[in-house]
């Protein structure tokens, strides 16, 4: 994060930042003013009622912990560098996410979110960021799985400072008429967010392996950075799903925020991964040995 991005985040949330110090999750959480938002509460309440009894709590908690384990393994993945085969470490990293995805798909989780959450708007995203900062259980969980203050704040930044980018992702039931494809075949927004993130992670093994001669340390660093962010978003979604299945640690407002933010982080991070790791421009690739 740049200093300007941090300041923009604080300004968007109406927080005064002292001096030139870093803007962190902890600093923002200590100054943010809670606001009662009946729309956020009612959406969370509706989603709870809609998915009651459908979710397998044991499976969700198991895969949530496995996602946390994969996050902790990312430094070792970075140490390996370019994979030795087209299906290796990053495929393994994505595996628990796919098991989570399959269960959520089976129980109609994504359809429920499409029906009950609004499309991304500036106001919805601002309220999401505020509720995240007030969700102590979520903050503590991110601490436990290895996100430091800077990384947690970067996740928050992905949500709060990208309203225009996120607005391009439209729920399947709100796609306007006249588009050049069959809207009936478009999956729900939150399914696209999670499935897309997992596909990009799984595709890294082959991409890095095939393009080894062009890969630099900076590209490998970016790969791990954005994979960690996507897994962080996935972990937030899994935490919200566990809450729905019976944890009950979130308020209804915080539940709505966690479900929104989990997908938002996965969306922004997969787009960044695409542009920094999969699109290898001549000015960032490793020098050709023929030169």
N, C-alpha and C positions, 0 to 999 in steps of 0.2 A: 504494500500500500504506500502511496505517496502521501506526503503531509497534506497536500491539497485535497486528496480523496478523504482523508481522515477528517479534515475540517468541514468538508461538504457533508459528511455523514452527521457530524455533531450539529451542524446548522439545520439540516433537515429534521432533526429530532428536537430542535429547540434547546440545545444544551450549550451553555457557555463553557469554553475550554480554557483552563489557566495557562498563561505563558505559551511556551513552545513545546511543552511536553507532549508525549504520544497520547493519542486518543484511543483508549482501550475499552473493551467490553465492560470491565469492572468500573472504570471511570463513568461511563455512560449510564450503567445500571444504578450507580449511586446518585445520579442527578435526574434521571428520567421521572417525569410525573405520570402516575397512572391515570388513565382515562377510562371511564366506563363506556363500553361500546356494546350496545344491545344487539347489534347485527352480528358481531363476532361471537357473542355468547349464544345467540339463537342458532347460528350455523353449527357451532360445536355441539350443542345439545341435539340438534337434528341428526347430525352424523352419528353421534353415540346411539341414538334410538334406532337409526337405520341399520347399523352394523351389529347391534346387540346380539350376542349368541353365535355370531358367524365366525369369529376369529379364534384361531388355535393359540392360546396364550403360551403354552409350552414351546411350540414351534417358533413363535415370534421371539420369545426371550432367548432361545437357543441360537437362532440365526443372528439376532442382535449382538450377542456376545461373540459370535464367530466373525462378524463384520469388525467388531472392535479388535479382535486378534489380528485380522488382516491389516488393519490400520497400523498396528504396532510392528508388523513385519515389513512395512514399506522402506525403512532405511536399509534393510538387508537387500530388498529388491533393487534399490538404487545402487548399492555396492556391486551388484552383479553387472549392471550396465546393460548392454545389448543382450537380449535373450539368445540362447544357443539353438533354439528351435522355434517354429511358428506357433506353437501352442505350449506355453510354459508358465512362468511366474505370474504374469498378469491375468492369465486365464484362471489360475488358482485364486487370485485376489478377488475376482468377480464371482466366484462360485457361490458363496453364501448369499450374495445379493440376488442371484437367480433363483435360489430356493425360496427366499422371501417373496420375490416377484411372483413366482408361480402360485404361492398360497394366496397372496392378495388378489391375483387375477381370478383365482378359482372362487373366491367368496364375494366377488363383486365390489371390492374395495374401491377400485379406480372409478367405476361407474358412479358410486355414491359420491365421491369427491367432485366429479364433473357436475352432478346434479345439485350439489349443495354448497359448493364454493364458487365465488364469482370469478370472472376473468381478472387478470392482473391489471390493476389501476394504481395510479400514484397514491391515492388515499388508502387503498387496501394494503399496499406495500408498506406505507409509513406506519399504519397501525400494527401490521405484522412485526415490524422491527421493534416497536415499543413493547409489545407483548413478549417477544423473545427475551428482551433484556430483563423483564420481570419474572421470567420462568426460571427460578433458581434450580429446580431439579434438572432442567436441560443443561444449564450452564455447568453444573457439577458433573453431569454425565460426560460432557465434552472434555472437561478437565481430566476425567478418569481414563479416557481413551487416547490421551496424548495430544490434545490441542492446547497450545499455549495461548496466552492473551492475544498475541499478534494474529495467530491463526484463527482464533474464535472471532476476533474483530473483522478479519477478512471475510469470513462467512457472512457476518452481518452486513458487511459492505456489499457483498454479492447480491443480497436481497434489496437493501435500501437504495443503492445508487444505480439500479438497472431497470427502472420502471419502463422506460421506452423499449428496451430490448425484450423484457419479459412480456410486454403488451402484444408482441407479435405471436406469442404462443396462446392460442385461443382454445377454450374448451370445445370438444367436438360437437356439442349441441348448440354452440353459438357461432359456428362457421357460417358466414353469410352466403346467400344464394349467388349463383353465377360464377363460382370458382371452377377451375379447369380440371377437377377431379371429383370422384365419387365420395361425397362426404360420409356415406354410410360405412365406408371402409376405414375411416380415420379413427384410431383408438382414442380413448379419453386422454386429456392433457397430462394428467399425472402418471398415467401408464407410459406415455411417450417420453416423459422426463426420466423416469426410472429405467425403462427399457433402453432408451438411447444412451444413458450414462453407462450402463452395463455393457452394451455392445461396443462402445468406444474403448472401454477398459479392456475387454476381451480382445479387441482388434489390435492392441498395442504390441503384443508378442510378434505377430506376423509383420506388422508395419516396421518395427525397429529392426527385426531380423532381415527383412528384405532390403532395407535402406541403410545397412550398417555403415557403408563407406561415407555416407553423408551425415551421420549422427554425431553431434558434439555433446560435450558435457552439459552445456546449457540446455539442449533439447531434452536430455535425460532428466535434468533437474526439473524442467517444466512438466515433463510427463508425470513424475512422482508428485509434484505439487498439486496438479489438477486432479490426479487420481485420488489423492488424500482429500481434496475438497469434495469430490463427488461421493466418496465413501462417507465423508462427514454429513453431507446432505442425506444420503441413504440412511445413516445412523439416526439422524433427526426424524426421518419418516418412520423408521422402525420403532423409535422411542414413542412416537405418537400412537403408532399401532398397538404397542404394548399397553399404553394408557387406555386405549379403547377396549382392550381385551380384559382389563381389570385392575391395572395399576392405580388409576385414579389419582395421580399426583398433580395433574394439570387442571386448571380451571377450564371451563368451556372456551373462554377467549384464548387461553394459551394453547389449547388443542388446535383451534383454527389456525393460529399463527404458526405452530410447529408443522402442520400439514402443508401450509402454504410455503413456508421457508424451506422445508426439505426439498420440495420440487424445484423451487427457485434456484437454490444452490446447485442442484444437479444440472439444471438447464444452462446456467451461466458458465459453469465449469466445463461442461462438455463442449460448448462453443469455443471457449478459450483453448481447450486441448486441441480441437480441430485446427485452429488458426496458428498455434505455436508449435505443435508437434507433428501433425499430419500434413500441413502445408509447409514443405521445406523449401523456402526461397533460396535463391543463389546467395543472398547476402548473409544468410545465417547457417548455411550448410558447411560441413567440414571441407577444407580445400581438396581439390582433386589431386591425386598422386601423379597424374599425367602432366600437370602444369609445371 
